[in-house]
Amino acid sequence: MKKATLYVIALVTMVILLGACVPTTVAKKDAFPLMYSERPLSILVLPAINMTTAADAKEYYLTTVAEPISYAGYYVLPIEVTTDILKSVGLPDTELVGDDHLRKFKEFFGVDAVLFVRIITWNTHYSVLAGNVSVGIECALKSTTTSGTLWNYKGTVVVDTTSSSGTGIGGLIANLIATAIATASADYVPIARRVNYMVLGTMPYGRYHPAFNADREVQIIQGDMHGHK
């Protein structure tokens, strides 16, 4: 094969690889048209569905979700109060909530939408040379009027806990110990807060936000979003 042909193949391959690294974006109005047509104002957050083995993930996560939704311009019903009410009336687990329940939320609470959250990652990863802590969620906002999905998105934040402050054998040992301690003692709540702001930041603004209905052309990443630190 001639060198020129090999050069062209290599160039095309490089272009394809570079193109694959560029995330595809979409305007909010095209990604979530029902948000702009229904214009929900009030949101009820259901207890998260915990898909991980971390038993306390659901409780910790719920302390982080109301603030970013409020900042986005929506009224969020007090989560602790609504959770207690739902338990008292015998509502089934969030996994079993169907379209008929959505209409009852409209009737009982007067809310426009219900937020479903799946915790898909809540764990630590530690190897001899590296460590990290990750929190990942998948969200869906559903209408209590039509039962349709108004908005949905998912994302993961990974925090690197690897230590690299020392050199030589002594430094390597110190780094291993520091990495193990940092990974084991990592606080999940700030990481969950970060992933919430990242994921919920793709939601079109609500009527309490000054940019309400002015973010139609704002571009967001299509698909999953990942953050690293």
C-alpha positions in Angstrom: 0.0 0.0 0.0 1.4 3.4 -0.9 2.5 5.9 1.7 -0.1 8.4 0.4 -2.9 6.0 0.9 -1.7 5.1 4.4 -1.5 8.8 5.2 -5.1 9.4 4.0 -6.4 6.4 6.0 -4.6 7.7 9.1 -6.0 11.2 8.6 -9.6 10.0 8.2 -9.2 7.7 11.3 -8.0 10.7 13.3 -10.9 12.9 12.2 -13.4 10.1 13.1 -11.8 9.7 16.5 -11.7 13.4 17.2 -15.3 13.7 16.1 -16.3 10.9 18.4 -14.8 12.8 21.3 -16.9 15.9 20.7 -20.2 15.6 22.6 -23.5 16.1 20.7 -25.6 18.9 21.9 -29.2 19.8 21.6 -31.3 22.8 22.4 -33.5 22.6 25.5 -36.6 23.3 23.5 -35.9 20.3 21.2 -34.9 18.0 24.0 -37.8 18.8 26.4 -40.7 20.4 24.4 -43.3 19.4 27.0 -41.6 21.5 29.6 -42.4 24.6 27.5 -45.9 23.6 26.6 -47.1 22.5 30.1 -44.9 24.9 32.1 -45.0 23.1 35.4 -44.7 25.2 38.5 -44.8 22.9 41.5 -42.8 19.7 41.9 -43.1 16.8 44.4 -40.0 14.7 44.9 -40.5 11.1 45.5 -38.2 9.0 47.7 -35.2 8.0 45.5 -35.0 4.5 44.1 -31.7 3.1 45.3 -30.1 0.8 42.7 -26.9 0.5 44.7 -25.8 -1.6 47.6 -25.3 1.5 49.8 -28.2 1.3 52.3 -28.0 4.9 53.4 -27.7 6.4 49.9 -31.4 7.3 49.6 -31.6 9.2 52.9 -28.3 11.2 52.2 -29.4 11.9 48.6 -32.8 13.4 49.6 -31.0 16.1 51.6 -29.4 17.5 48.4 -32.1 17.6 45.8 -34.5 20.4 46.8 -32.1 23.3 46.6 -31.1 23.0 42.9 -34.7 22.6 41.8 -35.7 25.7 43.7 -32.8 27.6 42.2 -34.1 26.5 38.8 -37.3 28.4 39.4 -39.7 25.8 40.8 -41.7 25.4 44.0 -40.7 22.1 45.7 -43.0 20.6 48.2 -41.2 20.0 51.6 -39.6 16.6 51.0 -39.6 15.3 54.6 -43.3 16.3 55.0 -44.5 14.8 51.8 -42.4 11.6 52.5 -44.1 11.2 55.9 -47.6 11.8 54.3 -46.9 9.2 51.6 -45.9 6.7 54.2 -48.9 7.4 56.4 -51.4 6.8 53.5 -49.7 3.6 52.5 -48.3 4.7 49.1 -46.3 1.8 47.6 -42.6 2.1 47.0 -41.6 4.5 44.3 -40.8 1.6 42.0 -44.5 0.8 42.0 -45.9 4.3 41.4 -47.9 4.3 38.1 -49.8 6.7 36.0 -52.9 6.4 38.2 -50.8 7.6 41.2 -49.6 10.6 39.3 -53.2 11.9 38.9 -53.7 11.4 42.6 -50.7 13.5 43.4 -52.4 16.3 41.4 -55.6 15.7 43.4 -54.1 15.5 46.9 -51.1 17.8 46.7 -52.0 20.1 43.8 -48.6 19.7 42.1 -47.9 20.0 38.4 -45.2 17.3 38.3 -43.5 14.5 40.2 -39.7 13.9 40.2 -38.5 10.3 40.0 -34.8 9.7 40.9 -32.8 6.5 40.5 -29.5 6.4 42.3 -27.4 4.3 39.9 -23.9 4.8 41.4 -22.9 5.5 45.0 -19.7 3.8 45.7 -15.9 4.0 46.2 -13.3 2.4 44.0 -9.9 1.7 45.4 -6.9 0.0 43.9 -3.3 -0.1 45.0 -2.3 3.0 43.1 -5.6 4.9 42.8 -9.0 5.6 44.3 -12.2 7.5 43.5 -15.7 8.1 44.8 -18.6 8.3 42.4 -22.3 9.3 42.6 -24.6 8.8 39.6 -28.3 9.5 39.2 -31.1 9.2 36.6 -34.0 11.6 36.9 -37.4 11.9 35.2 -40.0 14.6 35.7 -43.5 13.4 35.0 -46.7 15.4 34.5 -49.6 14.9 37.0 -52.0 16.0 34.3 -51.0 13.9 31.3 -48.6 11.4 32.9 -46.1 12.2 30.2 -42.4 12.6 30.8 -41.6 16.3 30.7 -37.9 16.0 31.3 -35.3 13.3 31.9 -31.6 13.2 32.3 -28.8 11.3 34.0 -25.2 12.0 35.0 -22.3 10.9 37.2 -19.7 12.8 39.1 -16.4 11.0 39.9 -14.0 12.5 42.5 -10.4 11.3 42.3 -9.1 10.5 45.8 -5.6 9.5 44.6 -2.7 11.0 46.5 0.5 11.9 44.7 2.3 14.2 47.1 5.4 12.1 47.7 8.2 10.5 45.7 10.4 7.5 46.2 9.5 4.4 48.2 8.6 6.3 51.2 6.5 8.7 49.2 4.8 5.8 47.5 3.8 4.2 50.8 2.6 7.6 52.1 0.5 8.1 48.9 -1.0 4.6 49.2 -2.0 5.3 52.8 -3.4 8.8 52.0 -5.4 7.5 49.1 -6.9 4.7 51.1 -7.9 7.1 53.9 -9.3 9.7 51.5 -11.3 7.1 49.7 -12.7 5.5 52.8 -13.6 8.7 54.5 -15.1 10.5 51.5 -18.3 12.5 52.1 -20.9 11.6 49.6 -23.2 14.5 50.3 -21.1 17.2 48.5 -20.6 14.9 45.6 -24.4 14.2 45.4 -25.0 17.9 45.5 -22.6 18.4 42.6 -24.3 15.8 40.5 -27.7 17.3 41.2 -26.7 20.7 40.0 -25.1 19.2 36.9 -28.1 17.0 36.0 -30.9 19.4 37.1 -29.1 22.2 35.4 -30.3 20.8 32.1 -33.9 21.3 33.1 -35.6 24.3 31.5 -36.1 27.2 34.0 -39.3 27.4 35.9 -41.6 30.5 36.3 -39.8 31.7 39.4 -36.5 32.1 37.5 -35.7 35.4 35.7 -34.7 33.4 32.6 -38.0 31.6 32.4 -38.9 30.8 28.8 -35.7 32.5 27.6 -33.5 29.4 27.6 -35.1 27.6 24.7 -32.0 27.7 22.5 -29.6 26.9 25.4 -27.5 23.9 24.3 -27.1 20.9 26.6 -25.1 17.7 26.1 -27.3 14.9 24.5 -27.0 11.7 26.5 -25.2 11.1 29.8 -23.2 13.8 31.5 -20.0 13.1 33.4 -18.1 15.3 35.8 -14.6 14.6 37.2 -12.5 16.3 39.9 
